Amino acid sequence: RKYIQVTTQTTTLIPNSQYIHISTMPNATAEAHKAEGNKFFKAGQFAAAIEKYKEATAVDPTVPAYWSNMSACYEKLKNWPEAANAASECIKADSKFIKGYFRLAVAQKAQNELTACIKTLESGIALDSTNPDLKRIKKEVIELQRNEQVAALCRNAETQMQNGDIAGAYKSLELASRQDAGNPDIERMMSKVKPKYEAMERRRKQGLSPTEQFKEKGDELYKAANFEEAIKWYTKCIEKLGMSDTSELIVKARSNRAACYKQISNFDGTIEDCTEVLQIDPDNVKALVRRAQAFEAVERYRYALQDVKQVLQMPYHKVGKANFDLCNGLQHRLNRVVAQLKAMS
């Protein structure tokens, strides 16, 4: 038997070895180009350094450090698209080279590609969960996303106010306030909208029937996270309407009571109310999603999978991103469980 050692320059045969082992040594020419690039980088000559790193990658594109250094040069020159391209090549060269994820994230953040940046950071953190640079950038990007969301909600509220949609403006500002409490711009806009909204709500509630007031009381308790009391008021509304009722009011009351049952882990109650809603409105997304989650909780996986598949077959704009992503993840999980059950049977 022979032991074969392979380098980029020579092949040596070593007798009497039990194994065949292959090890690749760094290419001397590529390393020389890298060394020249490093000198240019230290001297602040980033364009010249880039050319040397390019020469190194032309000789051996599988070394991640060449691409990483090139990305760092582009970063210094604020050429973010090329910095991102070099970082992507770095990751292709070695998917475990953490600095590649860092370089790519920096470039994506600079180009305001925040969603892609988060994905890059999560991929890197999956490899090194304690990396301080990746964790720091992720925190910064999440903050940028939050600021963007708040600004968008404020712009939306401004437009809604101009169009006379006081309820819509109030809702937008409430969402913005939850993400940035104490923001003076939000408080200024809210001071104009809230009095008008509260006056509208007083008029609306005065016009409610006794049955509608039961549902309204349930809504208030639900928002206060008092789910058991909310259930009592939704139940009063449902009982007043009767089992044969198919109005929008009973759909809302049952749907909201199902949400309460889910919060207190009464999954049988959730399934029952969602089923009643779906008899009236077969494509009710909220009812399908809640029932699927409840079916999973009581280990009725095939039924859960049926509901999830029905949601995923609906138009995306009707389902919405949050529900689509939730159901997509749920489908993958349920498919695995169902496959395991089949294998066991």
Buried (B, 14 or more C-beta within 10 A) or exposed (E): EEBBBBBEEEEEEEEEEEEEEEEEEEBEBBBBBBEBBBEBBEEEBBEBBBBBBBBBBEBBBEBBBBBBBBBBBBBBEEBBEBBBBBBBBBBBBBEEBBBBBBBBBBBBBBBEBBEBBBBBBEBBBEEBEEBEBBBEBBEBBBEBBEEEBBBEBBEBBBEBBEEEBBBBBBBBBBBBBEBBEEBEBBEEBBEBBBEBBEEEBEEEEEEEEEBBBBBBBBBEBBEEEBBEBBBBBBBBBBEBBEEEBEEEBBBBBBBBBBBBBBBEEBBEBBBBBBEBBBEBBEBBBBBBBBBBBBBBBEEBBEBBBBBBBBBBEBEEEEBEEEBBEBBEEBBEBBBEBBEEEEEEE
